[in-house]
Amino acid sequence: MQRRTKLKWVGVTALSIAILFVIGSVILSNLTPKPKRLVEPVVVDYGLDDPRFARSLGGTLPHPIVEGNQIEHIEGGEAIYAAKLEAIEEAEHSITFEIFEFFGDTAAAAFADALAEAAQRGVRVHALLDYVGSMPAEEEHLERMEEAGVEVIRWREPAWYQLPRFNHRTHRKLMVVDGAIGFTGGANVTDSWLPDDDEPGYRDHHFRFTGPVVGNMQGAFVEVWLEASGELLHGDAYFPELEPRGELPMQMVSSKPREGMHRIRMMFKYAIAAAWERITISSAYFYPDPSFLEALIEAAERGVEVRILVPGDSIDYGFVRHASVNRWRPMLEAGVEIYEYQPAMYHAKLITIDDRWASVGSTNIDNRSFRINKEGNVNVYDEAFARYVRGLVEEDLDDAILYTVERWEERPWHKRLAGWVSSIAGAHY
């Protein structure tokens, strides 16, 4: 009896150790992204108007710069959803849809109905929903799509073989219709982007694209769909021959966790290093690594006007804001201007430099976007559009408050403590 009890105790102990080891390994893998590959400061002796800038990004990023594109700006959740739903209703061959957040009685219901109706009329519809971002989704909306023939995949849905990568989310907001019309920007699909009684919806900007760049937007989706499903989407339904629709040179830029270069972070640091006049950034979450902050400080110290617009008290994840603010003092002292948007949660992700180049899409200026999430942006190499994006941010600055060194110093102790505690998560958030 004693021997049996001893063997049972040994077995339970061994099993407990094994379980703790597995859990610890999963947590460590989830929380630890690959090291940053670009560690040396970027030194550039030419500006963004120099042909070397475009040639360098065209060579270092996977998708090339393509000519002949057109872009349309869409402002606010109601207009964004209306434009995308109209495109879905007019689809004839295919719809590819990749989103982080997808839920809500109004927004998600409308998209679920539209995608389902498209599938029922014979359109090939593929919906890639991030599992974490769609956890609150109503089952009836998912069932409505699946029953109609929409291929729905919940990205990184928990499974034993996926656990080490569970923290790697898709944060893209990408939709391509008939391989010819593309959408991306800051807006997810939830009721938060819609006004509610006297409350405005999240402040955001989105963009509609036509021209050859849409083929590369589609390619970015197809790559992830292949990884998620094992299915290759191909042929005219997804990649039709695209004629020029405008005059703008554009470039699709996609990134994924642990891909080594952390290419969007690298791209932004390179563009910041090439800035001569002004850097204008808006971001829903602003919490990059110290070397990225140092790049902004160096730009300000060499005379570049650096303005950053972020959410104020209305931010949905306050711990990110507190952690970020704790690190602002060196930037503020260097002359970087940081503004906090007041009327509502600010969710746009825009960057424009020297009125020469702009990048729009899903990427925040934070470690999660740079190192952990799948993200997608479109670069536009055009002076008029770069000025237009600066104008969008400047319009939003009218509803923002400048954050000063004095305000930073006067923060109460509990906000400093909250920022310090939040910063422990660091790059793992």
C-alpha positions as CSV (number, residue, x, y, z in Angstrom):
1,M,0.0,0.0,0.0
2,Q,2.8,2.4,0.9
3,R,4.7,1.6,-2.3
4,R,1.5,2.2,-4.4
5,T,1.0,5.5,-2.6
6,K,4.6,6.5,-3.2
7,L,4.4,5.7,-6.9
8,K,1.1,7.6,-7.2
9,W,2.8,10.6,-5.5
10,V,5.7,10.4,-7.9
11,G,3.4,10.2,-10.9
12,V,1.3,13.2,-9.8
13,T,4.5,15.2,-9.1
14,A,6.0,14.3,-12.5
15,L,2.7,15.1,-14.3
16,S,2.5,18.5,-12.4
17,I,6.0,19.4,-13.4
18,A,5.3,18.5,-17.0
19,I,2.1,20.6,-17.1
20,L,3.9,23.6,-15.5
21,F,6.7,23.2,-18.1
22,V,4.3,23.2,-21.0
23,I,2.4,26.2,-19.7
24,G,5.6,28.1,-19.0
25,S,6.9,27.3,-22.5
26,V,3.7,28.5,-24.1
27,I,3.6,31.7,-22.1
28,L,7.3,32.4,-22.9
29,S,6.7,31.7,-26.6
30,N,3.6,33.9,-26.6
31,L,5.2,36.8,-24.9
32,T,8.6,36.8,-26.4
33,P,8.9,38.1,-30.0
34,K,12.1,37.8,-32.0
35,P,14.7,40.4,-31.3
36,K,14.6,43.6,-33.4
37,R,16.8,43.2,-36.4
38,L,17.4,46.9,-37.1
39,V,19.4,47.9,-34.1
40,E,21.8,50.5,-35.6
41,P,20.7,54.1,-36.1
42,V,19.7,54.9,-39.7
43,V,21.8,57.7,-41.2
44,V,20.5,59.2,-44.5
45,D,22.1,62.1,-46.3
46,Y,19.3,62.6,-48.8
47,G,15.6,63.5,-48.6
48,L,12.4,61.7,-49.6
49,D,12.3,63.6,-52.9
50,D,15.6,61.9,-53.9
51,P,15.1,58.9,-56.2
52,R,17.3,56.9,-53.9
53,F,14.5,56.9,-51.3
54,A,11.9,55.2,-53.5
55,R,14.5,52.8,-55.0
56,S,15.6,51.7,-51.5
57,L,12.1,51.0,-50.3
58,G,11.2,49.4,-53.6
59,G,14.2,47.1,-53.2
60,T,14.0,46.2,-49.5
61,L,10.3,45.6,-49.3
62,P,8.7,42.5,-50.9
63,H,6.0,44.3,-53.0
64,P,7.3,46.7,-55.6
65,I,6.2,50.3,-56.2
66,V,3.6,50.2,-59.0
67,E,2.3,53.2,-61.0
68,G,-1.2,54.1,-62.2
69,N,-3.3,54.0,-59.0
70,Q,-6.1,56.0,-57.6
71,I,-7.1,56.5,-53.9
72,E,-10.3,57.8,-52.3
73,H,-10.4,59.0,-48.7
74,I,-13.4,57.9,-46.5
75,E,-13.9,59.6,-43.2
76,G,-15.9,58.3,-40.2
77,G,-17.4,54.9,-39.4
78,E,-20.7,55.4,-41.0
79,A,-19.2,56.4,-44.4
80,I,-16.5,53.7,-44.1
81,Y,-19.0,51.0,-43.6
82,A,-21.4,52.3,-46.3
83,A,-18.6,52.4,-48.9
84,K,-17.4,48.8,-48.1
85,L,-21.0,47.4,-48.0
86,E,-21.7,49.0,-51.3
87,A,-18.6,47.4,-52.8
88,I,-19.7,44.0,-51.4
89,E,-23.2,44.4,-52.8
90,E,-21.7,45.1,-56.3
91,A,-19.2,42.2,-56.2
92,E,-19.4,39.7,-59.1
93,H,-16.6,37.3,-58.6
94,S,-14.7,37.4,-55.3
95,I,-14.5,39.1,-51.9
96,T,-11.5,38.7,-49.6
97,F,-12.0,40.1,-46.1
98,E,-9.5,40.3,-43.3
99,I,-10.3,42.0,-40.0
100,F,-9.2,42.2,-36.4
101,E,-12.4,43.2,-34.5
102,F,-15.7,41.9,-35.8
103,F,-18.8,42.1,-33.6
104,G,-21.8,44.2,-32.8
105,D,-25.6,44.2,-33.4
106,T,-25.4,46.8,-36.1
107,A,-22.0,46.8,-37.8
108,A,-21.1,43.1,-37.8
109,A,-24.7,42.2,-38.5
110,A,-24.7,44.4,-41.6
111,F,-21.5,42.9,-42.9
112,A,-22.5,39.3,-42.1
113,D,-25.7,39.8,-44.1
114,A,-23.9,41.5,-47.0
115,L,-21.2,38.8,-47.2
116,A,-23.8,36.1,-46.9
117,E,-25.9,37.5,-49.7
118,A,-22.9,37.8,-51.9
119,A,-22.0,34.2,-51.4
120,Q,-25.6,33.2,-52.1
121,R,-25.5,34.9,-55.5
122,G,-22.4,33.0,-56.4
123,V,-19.5,35.3,-55.3
124,R,-16.6,33.5,-53.8
125,V,-16.3,35.0,-50.3
126,H,-13.4,34.4,-47.9
127,A,-13.6,36.0,-44.4
128,L,-10.5,35.8,-42.2
129,L,-11.5,37.0,-38.7
130,D,-9.0,37.3,-35.9
131,Y,-10.1,34.9,-33.1
132,V,-9.4,37.3,-30.2
133,G,-10.9,40.3,-32.1
134,S,-14.0,38.4,-32.9
135,M,-14.5,36.6,-29.6
136,P,-17.5,38.9,-28.8
137,A,-19.1,38.1,-32.2
138,E,-22.7,36.9,-32.1
139,E,-22.8,33.2,-33.2
140,E,-25.8,33.9,-35.4
141,H,-23.7,36.3,-37.5
142,L,-21.0,33.7,-38.0
143,E,-23.6,31.0,-38.7
144,R,-25.4,33.2,-41.2
145,M,-22.2,33.6,-43.2
146,E,-21.2,29.9,-43.1
147,E,-24.6,28.6,-44.0
148,A,-24.7,30.9,-47.0
149,G,-21.3,29.6,-48.2
150,V,-18.9,32.1,-46.9
151,E,-15.6,30.5,-46.0
152,V,-14.9,31.8,-42.5
153,I,-11.7,31.2,-40.7
154,R,-11.0,32.4,-37.1
155,W,-7.3,33.3,-37.2
156,R,-5.3,31.6,-34.5
157,E,-8.4,29.9,-32.9
158,P,-7.0,28.0,-29.9
159,A,-5.6,24.6,-30.6
160,W,-2.8,22.7,-29.0
161,Y,-0.5,23.1,-32.1
162,Q,-1.3,26.9,-32.2
163,L,-0.7,27.7,-28.6
164,P,2.9,28.9,-29.0
165,R,1.6,31.5,-31.5
166,F,-1.6,32.5,-29.8
167,N,-0.3,36.0,-29.1
168,H,0.3,36.6,-32.8
169,R,-2.8,38.3,-34.1
170,T,-3.9,39.6,-37.5
171,H,-4.6,43.3,-37.0
172,R,-5.2,44.1,-40.6
173,K,-8.3,45.8,-42.0
174,L,-8.1,44.6,-45.5
175,M,-10.8,44.0,-48.1
176,V,-10.5,43.3,-51.8
177,V,-13.5,43.0,-54.1
178,D,-13.2,41.3,-57.5
179,G,-9.5,41.7,-57.3
180,A,-9.9,45.2,-58.5
181,I,-11.1,47.4,-55.6
182,G,-9.2,47.5,-52.3
183,F,-9.9,49.0,-48.9
184,T,-7.7,49.5,-45.9
185,G,-7.3,52.0,-43.0
186,G,-7.9,52.1,-39.3
187,A,-11.5,50.9,-38.9
188,N,-12.5,47.5,-37.6
189,V,-16.1,46.3,-37.9
190,T,-17.8,47.0,-34.5
191,D,-20.5,49.3,-33.3
192,S,-17.8,51.5,-31.6
193,W,-17.3,53.3,-34.9
194,L,-20.9,54.3,-35.1
195,P,-22.5,57.2,-33.2
196,D,-24.7,56.2,-30.2
197,D,-27.2,58.8,-29.0
198,D,-25.1,61.8,-28.1
199,E,-21.8,59.9,-28.2
200,P,-19.7,60.1,-31.4
201,G,-18.2,57.0,-32.8
202,Y,-14.4,56.3,-32.9
203,R,-12.6,58.9,-35.0
204,D,-11.0,57.2,-38.0
205,H,-9.9,57.3,-41.6
206,H,-10.1,54.7,-44.3
207,F,-9.1,54.5,-48.0
208,R,-10.4,52.9,-51.2
209,F,-7.9,51.9,-53.9
210,T,-8.1,51.1,-57.6
211,G,-5.3,50.3,-60.0
212,P,-2.4,47.8,-60.1
213,V,-1.6,48.2,-56.3
214,V,-4.8,46.2,-55.6
215,G,-3.2,43.1,-57.0
216,N,-0.5,43.4,-54.3
217,M,-3.1,44.0,-51.6
218,Q,-4.8,40.8,-52.8
219,G,-1.4,39.1,-52.7
220,A,-1.0,40.1,-49.0
221,F,-4.4,38.5,-48.2
222,V,-3.7,35.3,-50.2
223,E,-0.5,34.7,-48.4
224,V,-2.3,34.7,-45.0
225,W,-5.2,32.7,-46.3
226,L,-2.8,30.1,-47.6
227,E,-1.2,29.9,-44.1
228,A,-4.6,29.7,-42.4
229,S,-6.3,27.2,-44.8
230,G,-3.8,25.5,-47.0
231,E,-5.8,26.8,-50.0
232,L,-4.2,28.9,-52.8
233,L,-6.6,31.5,-54.2
234,H,-5.7,32.2,-57.9
235,G,-7.0,33.0,-61.3
236,D,-9.0,35.9,-62.8
237,A,-11.5,35.9,-60.0
238,Y,-8.8,37.1,-57.6
239,F,-6.1,38.5,-59.9
240,P,-7.7,40.1,-63.0
241,E,-5.6,42.1,-65.3
242,L,-5.6,45.6,-63.8
243,E,-5.4,48.7,-66.0
244,P,-4.1,52.0,-64.7
245,R,-6.8,54.0,-63.0
246,G,-4.9,57.1,-62.0
247,E,-1.3,58.5,-61.7
248,L,-0.2,57.6,-58.2
249,P,2.8,55.4,-57.5
250,M,1.9,53.1,-54.5
251,Q,3.3,50.2,-52.7
252,M,1.7,47.5,-50.5
253,V,3.6,46.7,-47.3
254,S,2.7,43.7,-45.2
255,S,4.3,42.4,-42.1
256,K,3.9,39.4,-39.9
257,P,5.2,38.2,-36.5
258,R,8.7,36.8,-36.3
259,E,9.4,37.6,-39.9
260,G,12.9,38.9,-39.0
261,M,13.2,42.3,-40.5
262,H,10.1,43.8,-38.8
263,R,9.7,45.6,-42.1
264,I,7.2,48.3,-41.2
265,R,9.2,49.4,-38.3
266,M,12.3,49.4,-40.5
267,M,10.4,51.4,-43.2
268,F,9.2,54.0,-40.7
269,K,12.7,54.5,-39.2
270,Y,14.2,54.9,-42.6
271,A,11.6,57.5,-43.6
272,I,12.1,59.4,-40.4
273,A,15.8,59.4,-40.9
274,A,15.3,60.9,-44.4
275,A,13.0,63.7,-43.1
276,W,14.2,67.3,-43.6
277,E,11.1,69.4,-42.8
278,R,8.2,67.7,-41.0
279,I,6.9,64.4,-39.7
280,T,3.2,64.1,-39.0
281,I,1.9,61.0,-37.3
282,S,-1.4,59.9,-35.9
283,S,-1.7,56.6,-34.0
284,A,-4.4,55.0,-31.8
285,Y,-1.6,53.4,-29.7
286,F,1.8,55.0,-29.4
287,Y,4.3,52.8,-27.5
288,P,7.3,51.9,-29.7
289,D,10.7,50.7,-28.5
290,P,13.3,53.2,-27.2
291,S,15.3,53.3,-30.4
292,F,12.3,54.3,-32.4
293,L,11.7,57.1,-29.9
294,E,15.3,58.1,-30.2
295,A,14.8,58.4,-34.0
296,L,12.0,60.9,-33.4
297,I,14.1,62.8,-30.9
298,E,17.0,63.0,-33.3
299,A,14.7,64.3,-36.1
300,A,13.4,67.0,-33.8
301,E,16.9,68.0,-32.7
302,R,18.1,68.5,-36.3
303,G,15.2,70.9,-36.9
304,V,12.4,68.7,-38.3
305,E,8.9,69.6,-37.1
306,V,7.6,66.4,-35.4
307,R,3.9,66.3,-34.5
308,I,2.2,63.2,-33.1
309,L,-1.6,62.9,-32.5
310,V,-2.9,60.2,-30.1
311,P,-6.1,59.6,-28.1
312,G,-6.7,61.4,-24.8
313,D,-8.7,60.2,-21.9
314,S,-11.2,58.5,-24.2
315,I,-8.6,55.8,-25.2
316,D,-10.0,52.3,-24.8
317,Y,-6.8,50.8,-23.3
318,G,-5.8,53.3,-20.7
319,F,-2.8,51.2,-19.5
320,V,-1.1,51.7,-22.9
321,R,-1.6,55.5,-22.6
322,H,-0.1,55.6,-19.1
323,A,2.9,53.5,-20.1
324,S,3.5,55.7,-23.2
325,V,3.2,59.0,-21.3
326,N,5.9,57.8,-18.8
327,R,8.4,57.9,-21.7
328,W,7.4,61.3,-23.3
329,R,9.6,63.7,-21.4
330,P,12.8,63.3,-23.6
331,M,10.6,63.9,-26.7
332,L,8.9,66.9,-25.2
333,E,12.2,68.4,-24.2
334,A,13.6,67.9,-27.7
335,G,10.6,69.8,-29.3
336,V,8.4,66.9,-30.4
337,E,4.8,68.1,-30.2
338,I,2.4,65.5,-28.9
339,Y,-1.4,66.1,-29.0
340,E,-4.2,64.3,-27.4
341,Y,-7.5,64.0,-29.3
342,Q,-10.5,65.0,-27.1
343,P,-14.0,64.3,-28.5
344,A,-13.8,60.5,-28.9
345,M,-11.5,57.6,-29.1
346,Y,-8.9,58.4,-31.9
347,H,-8.2,55.3,-33.9
348,A,-6.6,56.5,-37.2
349,K,-3.1,55.4,-38.3
350,L,-1.5,58.0,-40.6
351,I,2.0,59.1,-41.3
352,T,3.3,61.6,-43.7
353,I,6.8,63.0,-44.1
354,D,8.0,66.2,-45.9
355,D,4.8,66.3,-48.0
356,R,6.5,63.7,-50.2
357,W,5.4,60.4,-48.9
358,A,2.6,59.0,-46.9
359,S,1.7,55.6,-45.4
360,V,-1.9,54.5,-44.5
361,G,-3.3,51.3,-43.1
362,S,-3.6,49.3,-39.9
363,T,-0.2,49.9,-38.3
364,N,0.0,51.6,-34.9
365,I,3.3,53.1,-33.7
366,D,3.7,50.5,-31.0
367,N,5.6,47.2,-30.4
368,R,2.6,45.0,-31.0
369,S,2.2,46.4,-34.5
370,F,5.9,46.4,-35.3
371,R,6.8,43.0,-33.9
372,I,3.8,40.8,-33.0
373,N,0.8,41.5,-35.3
374,K,0.2,40.9,-38.9
375,E,-0.3,44.4,-40.4
376,G,-0.9,46.0,-43.8
377,N,-0.1,49.5,-45.1
378,V,-0.1,51.2,-48.4
379,N,2.7,53.7,-49.2
380,V,1.8,56.6,-51.5
381,Y,4.7,58.4,-53.3
382,D,3.0,61.6,-54.2
383,E,3.3,65.2,-53.0
384,A,-0.3,66.1,-53.3
385,F,-1.6,63.1,-51.4
386,A,1.1,63.5,-48.7
387,R,-0.1,67.0,-48.1
388,Y,-3.6,65.8,-48.1
389,V,-2.9,63.3,-45.3
390,R,-1.1,66.0,-43.3
391,G,-4.2,68.1,-43.7
392,L,-6.3,65.3,-42.3
393,V,-4.2,65.1,-39.2
394,E,-4.2,68.9,-38.9
395,E,-8.0,69.0,-39.0
396,D,-8.0,66.5,-36.1
397,L,-5.5,68.6,-34.3
398,D,-8.2,71.3,-34.0
399,D,-9.9,69.0,-31.5
400,A,-6.8,68.1,-29.6
401,I,-4.8,69.5,-26.7
402,L,-1.0,69.9,-26.8
403,Y,0.7,67.9,-24.1
404,T,3.4,70.0,-22.4
405,V,6.5,69.3,-20.2
406,E,4.7,71.1,-17.4
407,R,1.7,68.8,-17.6
408,W,4.1,65.8,-17.7
409,E,5.8,66.9,-14.5
410,E,2.4,67.6,-12.7
411,R,1.0,64.1,-13.3
412,P,-0.3,62.5,-10.0
413,W,1.7,59.7,-8.5
414,H,-1.0,57.1,-9.3
415,K,-0.8,57.8,-13.0
416,R,3.0,57.5,-12.9
417,L,2.6,54.2,-11.0
418,A,0.1,52.9,-13.5
419,G,2.4,53.8,-16.3
420,W,5.3,52.0,-14.7
421,V,3.2,48.8,-14.0
422,S,1.9,48.9,-17.5
423,S,5.4,49.2,-19.0
424,I,6.3,45.9,-17.5
425,A,4.4,44.3,-20.4
426,G,6.6,46.3,-22.8
427,A,7.0,44.7,-26.2
428,H,4.8,41.7,-25.1
429,Y,1.5,43.7,-25.2
